[in-house]
Amino acid sequence: MSSVIVGVFDSDAEARAARMDLLQQGFAAADVHLSEDAEDTRSREERVQDAVARSSSLTGAIGGLLRSLFVDTGTPSQDEQLYAEAARRGHVVLVVEAADEQREQAATAALARSGAWDIETRAEQWWPGQTARAGGERRDAARVYRRG
């Protein structure tokens, strides 16, 4: 059974370190997706302004991948909204596709080593007193969503 692991990082450097770790472990580049272009040379403030302009949606392949994880009800799931909020706030979302449980464990460990944090924990900091109730299975500092 395949799974998708999602981690959120405070900085581009942390997310790129996680990506590099995954690639060195043999993950295919096509299975490791960043919400930001690693070659983007704009300042963090410029990237945040761009994310705000894009509103509450993640764009490109990562947005489609995240949307494919959640039930299509015509509105974004709560988890998708939380990841979009993280991107809007200037954080970097990294998504890893894992073919089996061994790869899943390797991916969650790599994300944790590089500083990923759990989306529900951060949402509770953004909105104290409101429970985010993110889905998926919490693993270290990432979320695991099972497919099929």
Secondary structure, 3 states (H helix, E strand, C coil): CCEEEEEEECCHHHHHHHHHHHHHCCCCHHHEEECCCCCCCCCHHHHHHHHHHCCCCCCHHHHHHHHHHCCCCCCCCHHHHHHHHHHHCCCEEEEEEECCHHHHHHHHHHHHHCCCECHHHHHHHHCCCCCCCCCCEEECCEEEEECC
